[in-house]
Amino acid sequence: MNNQQIAAFWNEFAPDYVAAQNESRLVITTDLTAYLCQQQILPHAQVLDVGGGAGRFALPFAHVAQQVIINDISRRMLAYAQQKIKAAKLTNVTVNLGAWQQLALKPRAQVVFASMLPLEPAAVAAFSRLATKYAVLNRAVVHHDSLTAEIQKLLTITPEYDPTDDAAIFTAYQQVVRQLGFQPWQKQFTYQLTEAVTPEMLRAEWLDQLNWRQQLRFNQWLQQKFAGRTQIVAKQRYVFKTLLWRLDSR
């Protein structure tokens, strides 16, 4: 997709994405903010949040940083960010509309940060040039749902690519950063969540994508799995990794 198509996608998807963020029980924003403060990266710094969307990380950062700039390609995502900025009465957060590649490839802040940015490893060098002191890339590298995995195995369904379950790209980032002459380090955050699930929830999620043979096996599995119970517990495991490197250490 070109930048115009990407912007259109995120403008349309923004309400659902923001709603999902608001409902999320993951505390990665709190934990990562605390870690960046512990490492003396955030306090009193100028921070550029690339692809920062509705401000999921930028707003917590703003409580300790000197200034935060949210860059995003989606006008609607930034509108949500501005609503949150106003509600939080923050005066040190500004927004910048546009693809990050269109930013002048010169330092825009002391710290450049991105979480789940669709950043190709080859673009890490350009990303690094946007700050003077630190670069920080945060990625979800594992997302495992016990029931989803069980159903996929039962019905021989090949999992679709999930950007929140991609450890390979994080390894590629590490290799590129080292090739650029930096000495990166990483921090891992692991979360275990549970969710009560009913047969109706699983039917709504799965039935439409199954052929009749799969539907038959699925319904048999449901009867055995629930065995008269109204709900069971699904276990979810999330792993985030954060890659950090000093830009003035070469």
N, C-alpha and C positions, 0 to 999 in steps of 0.2 A: 504494500500500500504506500502511496505517496503521502506527504504531510497533510494535504487537504483531506484525504480520505481518513487518515488517522484522527485528525481533529474532529471530523464529522462523527466517527465512531464513538469517540469519548464524549462528545456533546450529547449524543443520544443515550449512552450508557451511564452517564454521570449520576442520575437519581438512584438507580439500582446499586451502583457501586458505593455511593456515599451511605445509603441505607445499610448495606452489608457491613461497611466499616463501623457504623454506629452500633450495630448489633454484635460485633465481634467481641469475644471474651478473651482474646489474646492480648497480653500486656507487653508486647514487644516495644511499643512506643515508650512506655515508662522505663522498661529495663534498658533499652538502648540509650535513652537520654541520660540515665544514671551512669552508664558505663562511659559515655563520651565526656561526661563531667568528671568522672574519676580519672580519666586519661588527660584531663586538662585541655581538651580539644574544643569544647563548646563555650565555657565561661568567657564572657566578654568578647566573643569572636564575631566576625562578620561571616554569615553562612549563606551559601547559595544552595537551595534545595531544587535539584534538577528533576523535572517531572513530578513536582511536589503535589500536584492535584489539589484536593480540597484541604490540604494542610495537616494531614494526619501526623506527620512528624514535625513539620515546621512550627506548629503552635506550641507543642511542648518545648521545642528548642528555644523559642522566643522568650521563655521565662528565665533563661540563663544566658543566652547570647546577647550581644550588643545589637545586632541587626540580622534579620532573616529576609532573604528574597526567595519567593516561590516562583519558579519558572514552570510553565506548563503549556502544552499545545492546545488545550481545550479551554475555550472561553467559559463554558458552563462550569467546569470543575473549579476554575478560579473564582467564579461567582459564589460558589459554595464556600470557598476559602475566605472570601471577603466577608461573607455573613458571619462566619465563625470568628474572624479577627475582630469584627465590630462587637459581637456578643461578648468576647473576652476582654474587650477594651484594651487591646494591644496596640501600641503606637510604633513599634519597631519592626513591623512586618509589612513588606510591600510585595506586589505581584508583578510578574513579567510574562506577557502572552507571546508564545511562539515556540517553534521547535528549538531544542537546546543547541542543535547544530548551527542555528542561525545566530547564536550569540557570538560576539567577537571572541576569537580564540586567544584571549588574553585574560589575566586574572580579574575576576569579578568579585572575589571575596577572599577571606583567609582560609575558609573551609568550603569545599564542594562536596555535596552529599547527594546520594540517590538511593532510593529503595525500589526494587523491582522495575527499574528502568530497563526497557528493551534495548540494552546497550550491547552492541557487538564487541567482542574482545579487541578487534582492530581499532575501535574508537576510544579505547581507554587512554591513549596518549592525548587525544584532543580533550577528553574529559578532564584529565589531570591539569591541563593548562588553564583551567577556569579558576584556579585558586593558587595561593602562595604558600600555604603552610601544610594543609592536610587534604587528602582525598579519602572519602568513605563510601563504600558500596555495600548495601545491605540486600541480601537475597533470601527468600524462602527456598531451601534446597531439599526439604523432605516434607511431604504431605501424605500421610497414610491413614486411610479410613478402614477400620477392620471389616465392616460390613460390605463396603464397596469392593474391597479386595476379594472377599469370599464369594460375592456374587459374580464378579468377573471370572474368577477361576471356575466356578460351577458351570457357567454358560459359555466358557471359552471366548470371552470378549477381550480383545486387545485394548489395553488402556490407551486413551487419547493422550497426546502430549499435554502435560500440565506444567506451566511455567513456575508453579510453586513446588514442583517436585523434580528439579533439575540441578543436580550437584555438579554435572560436567562443566557447565558454563562458569561456575565459581572457580573451578580448577583452572580453566582457561584464563580467567582474569588474573589469578595468581601468577601464572607463567608469564603473561604479558607484562605485568607490573615489574617482575624481576628482570625481564629483558630490557625494560626501560631504565634499569639501573637503580631502582628503589628497593627498599627492604620492607616488604609488607608483613603485617601480622594480622591475626584474625581472632574473632570472638564468636563463640557459639551460644545460641539461646535455644533451649528445648522446652516444649510445652506438651503436656498430656491433658486432653480434654475428653469428657464423656457427654453423650447426648442420648436422651430417651427417644426411641424410635417405635412407631406403630406400623402395623401391616399396611394401613392406608397410606402412610407417608412413603413407604417403599414402592407400593404399587403406582402411586402418582409419579414417582421418580423414574421407574424402570419400564413399565409395561409398554408404553408407546414405542420404545426403541427395540423391542424384541419380536422375533418371528413366532409363529404359533407353537413350534416345538420348544423354543426357549421359554415362552409363557407358561407352558405346561410344567416344565421342570421348575420354573421360578415359583409357581403357585404351590407345588408339592414341597419345595424347600421352605416356603413361608409357613406352611402348616407344621412342618417338623421343627422349624426354628422357634416358633412362638409357642407351640404345644399348649394352646389354650390361654396363654398370657396375652394381655392387652398391649404390652410394650416390652422391649428389650433394650439393652444398653449398647450403643456403638462407641468404640474407642477411636479417638483421633490423635495422631502424633504429628507435631509440627517441629521442624528444625529450621532455624534461621542462622545464617552465617554472615558476619560483617567483616569485610576486608578493609584494612586501613593502611595508609602509607604516608610518610612524611615527604612533602614535596621539596623541602630544602635540605635533604639528607644525602644527595648524590655528590 
